[in-house]
Amino acid sequence: HSAAETVSIRVENLGPGATPDAIPVRYSFDGGSTFTEDVLNEIIAFEGYSDFDFSETIDLSTPGIYDVVIETTLDVDEESGNNRLDTILYVDPTYPLPYYQDFENGTDFWRTAGGNSTFEHGAPMGSVIHTAPSGSNAWVTNLDGIYSDNEDSYLLGPCFDFTGIDYPVFECKLYLHSEEDKDGANLEYSLDNGQSWTRLGNLGDGASFDWNWYNSDAVASLDGGHGWTGERDDWFTARFMLDTTVFRNTTGVKFRFHFTSDASGRFEGIGIDDIRIYGTPRDLGVI
């Protein structure tokens, strides 16, 4: 995001007659503490709409969480209940590679999303997942208990710039404690700022190197089935060689861990820590 982003809105006329030819509108990116005002100079017919760009831009060059409010303030509008839109806008940083995060000093713009999410950041205190692989903090589906039934949650990361990286690798530490082949997790990536997502890899990828990339292709709650499931008695390293035709020199790449469960049989879930994204060096040897 830049220091001069255009704020675009759509205003709909719910009736019953046409609107006046001047409709006051305003926006706030601090929860309504301050507003920027403008006027939409157009008559909107009943059940019609108008797309409008504010003349004054907004500075979104600083990563963070913005509490956005959009309002119409037409004084003859007798139904005010639908005049305001509140939403949260996440502006993520874009990190160059190599990248390493152990979550000891915060979340580093990783955040949770999805339905019935139990992902928490902090010191694991479960009966099974009760340590972190380095330091004291990690991400876990419930730091001191079990995950939810019918969970469909995500741990979503910031953006990454793969410029200059020819042979990239994604690596992380995981702890598994889930109902085998019913509940589990996988990793997804997006190349369009989260508009669409693709599962990263399949069962068996990197198996000849013991890279631990998925241990099942039949996790019932996961779309496509491929993922990590069941129980492991300690943290382990999972590693994946990213497709150079997809990731090489690509900017704005995002990753997210996707955890799902069915309607019964809850365990402690998954622990995630020590995320690394880096380029592998070229290596020629004689044997």
Salt bridges, closest charged atoms under 4 A:
GLU5 OE2 - HIS1 ND1 3.86
GLU37 OE2 - ARG26 NH1 3.93
ASP51 OD1 - ARG10 NE 2.62
GLU71 OE1 - ARG26 NH2 2.69
GLU71 OE2 - ARG84 NH1 3.06
ASP86 OD1 - ARG84 NE 2.88
ASP92 OD1 - ARG111 NH1 2.98
ASP92 OD2 - LYS254 NZ 2.63
ASP149 OD1 - ARG266 NE 3.53
ASP152 OD1 - HIS258 NE2 2.53
ASP166 OD1 - ARG248 NE 3.64
ASP166 OD2 - ARG282 NH2 3.41
GLU171 OE1 - ARG239 NE 2.83
GLU171 OE2 - ARG276 NE 3.62
GLU179 OE2 - LYS182 NZ 3.62
GLU188 OE1 - ARG256 NE 2.55
GLU188 OE2 - HIS258 ND1 3.09
GLU231 OE1 - HIS177 NE2 3.57
ASP274 OD2 - LYS173 NZ 3.92
